[in-house]
Amino acid sequence: MYSTLILLLLLSAVALQFALKSTVKKHLKTLGPRPETGAQVARTLLDRQGLPHVTVEETSSKLSDHYDPRGKVVRLSADIYHGQGVAAQAIAAHECGHAAQDAEAMALLRLRGQLALPLSAASWLAPLMVMVGVMVHFTALYWLGALIFAALLAFHLITLPVEFDASRRALTALHQLRYLDGRNVGGARRVLGMAAMTYVIAALMAFVQLLQILTRR
């Protein structure tokens, strides 16, 4: 049963990635009342939030947009940095939402940042620990792997409110500054909503994997 659920979630994740790319591409061409580039929108929002020290940079990879709390940098992929459509504006505003969270010392954002590096290093070890623990009947190794899976689930659960809050901030700011109106707000919502769903699927995947491990013993 668990293997089937994991396969379905994997297929859902792949399908969602294709749908997200298609939706972003479509709404990169949808212009709102203020057709400014993603970089311009980001600069406007950061200054409005009292964050003139946060810089905006272009990255080379597609859909690699993120906020770097260590460098205090909003990094936008080329399509978003130069794009003037509502997709570019919404994604840029979302990353500025993370910058605002950082400035407010949002506890969940800080905790996510503290967990990210150690978990990224340990995540590839967890399946190996569980597998070897079962094969050689090494119970301690098995449960150490399970503990890492539990920490990964906690990371994904922490990520969800952080991402949803950044999207809420983005849509509010875009409305207030009249970047969106009734004709194109739906496009911005779809882009941010589909991006958020990728985090939901990742959390569900971590949950099912942990359940599979816990019920195996």
PAVO-889542 format. One record per residue (C-alpha): x, y, z. Coordinates in steps of 0.05 Angstrom, whole numbers, plus 5000, padded with zeros to 4 digits. Layout:
- X  Y  Z
...
//
This chain:
- 5000  5000  5000
- 5055  5049  5019
- 5094  5035  4956
- 5032  5050  4915
- 5021  5115  4952
- 5093  5136  4943
- 5089  5121  4868
- 5025  5161  4861
- 5057  5220  4898
- 5118  5216  4854
- 5075  5217  4791
- 5035  5275  4821
- 5099  5313  4834
- 5123  5304  4763
- 5055  5324  4734
- 5052  5385  4779
- 5121  5408  4757
- 5100  5404  4684
- 5035  5441  4700
- 5072  5494  4740
- 5121  5508  4684
- 5064  5513  4634
- 5025  5559  4679
- 5084  5604  4692
- 5100  5607  4617
- 5028  5626  4602
- 5023  5681  4654
- 5091  5709  4637
- 5053  5737  4577
- 4994  5762  4618
- 5005  5836  4633
- 4973  5872  4691
- 4958  5946  4702
- 5032  5960  4716
- 5075  5919  4668
- 5141  5926  4706
- 5194  5871  4707
- 5200  5823  4765
- 5265  5857  4784
- 5230  5925  4787
- 5173  5897  4828
- 5221  5865  4876
- 5260  5930  4885
- 5195  5969  4896
- 5169  5920  4948
- 5236  5914  4985
- 5242  5990  4990
- 5169  5994  5012
- 5183  5942  5066
- 5242  5983  5092
- 5293  5934  5064
- 5338  5976  5018
- 5398  5934  5039
- 5368  5871  5007
- 5393  5866  4936
- 5360  5835  4874
- 5402  5790  4829
- 5391  5749  4766
- 5406  5674  4766
- 5416  5629  4705
- 5372  5569  4723
- 5298  5569  4709
- 5250  5567  4768
- 5309  5575  4815
- 5279  5637  4848
- 5294  5643  4922
- 5312  5689  4978
- 5381  5681  5010
- 5376  5702  5083
- 5452  5699  5093
- 5470  5744  5035
- 5405  5785  5041
- 5393  5774  4967
- 5330  5760  4926
- 5353  5717  4868
- 5308  5713  4807
- 5314  5669  4745
- 5321  5706  4679
- 5248  5697  4658
- 5225  5726  4725
- 5278  5779  4730
- 5263  5808  4661
- 5190  5786  4653
- 5134  5836  4659
- 5075  5788  4664
- 5037  5773  4728
- 5074  5708  4737
- 5141  5745  4742
- 5111  5797  4788
- 5078  5745  4833
- 5141  5702  4840
- 5185  5763  4853
- 5135  5788  4906
- 5135  5719  4938
- 5210  5720  4948
- 5204  5791  4976
- 5155  5760  5025
- 5211  5716  5050
- 5256  5776  5058
- 5202  5809  5101
- 5196  5746  5143
- 5271  5747  5153
- 5270  5820  5174
- 5216  5804  5225
- 5257  5745  5251
- 5200  5697  5236
- 5214  5636  5280
- 5193  5584  5229
- 5237  5614  5175
- 5297  5615  5221
- 5284  5543  5242
- 5277  5520  5170
- 5343  5553  5154
- 5378  5519  5212
- 5351  5450  5191
- 5363  5457  5117
- 5438  5444  5114
- 5445  5385  5162
- 5383  5351  5134
- 5407  5359  5062
- 5471  5324  5082
- 5436  5269  5121
- 5375  5256  5077
- 5412  5212  5028
- 5438  5170  5086
- 5370  5155  5118
- 5345  5104  5066
- 5413  5069  5069
- 5411  5066  5145
- 5340  5036  5144
- 5358  4985  5090
- 5422  4963  5123
- 5389  4961  5191
- 5337  4912  5164
- 5387  4870  5127
- 5435  4860  5185
- 5383  4866  5241
- 5418  4928  5269
- 5360  4960  5306
- 5397  5023  5328
- 5418  5039  5256
- 5346  5027  5232
- 5317  5076  5283
- 5370  5128  5269
- 5348  5127  5197
- 5276  5132  5219
- 5294  5192  5262
- 5324  5227  5202
- 5260  5213  5163
- 5220  5244  5221
- 5265  5305  5219
- 5253  5311  5144
- 5178  5309  5155
- 5185  5363  5208
- 5224  5405  5158
- 5170  5399  5106
- 5115  5415  5156
- 5154  5477  5178
- 5162  5498  5106
- 5087  5498  5091
- 5066  5558  5134
- 5128  5596  5113
- 5112  5588  5040
- 5037  5602  5047
- 5052  5664  5088
- 5101  5690  5035
- 5048  5680  4981
- 4996  5716  5023
- 5043  5775  5033
- 5057  5775  4958
- 4985  5779  4936
- 4969  5832  4988
- 5027  5876  4966
- 5011  5868  4892
- 4939  5887  4905
- 4957  5948  4947
- 5006  5974  4895
- 4956  5960  4839
- 4999  5910  4802
- 4937  5865  4799
- 4865  5876  4781
- 4804  5833  4773
- 4825  5809  4704
- 4892  5780  4722
- 4892  5765  4797
- 4871  5694  4780
- 4935  5682  4742
- 4978  5705  4800
- 4939  5661  4848
- 4946  5600  4804
- 5021  5609  4797
- 5032  5616  4872
- 4980  5563  4889
- 5013  5511  4844
- 5081  5528  4871
- 5055  5518  4942
- 5026  5450  4922
- 5096  5425  4907
- 5112  5434  4981
- 5047  5399  5001
- 5065  5338  4959
- 5135  5337  4988
- 5106  5337  5058
- 5057  5281  5041
- 5114  5241  5011
- 5156  5249  5075
- 5095  5229  5117
- 5081  5165  5077
- 5155  5145  5078
- 5158  5154  5153
- 5094  5113  5163
- 5123  5058  5119
- 5185  5055  5163
- 5148  5057  5229
- 5100  5001  5209
- 5154  4956  5182
- 5182  4940  5251
//
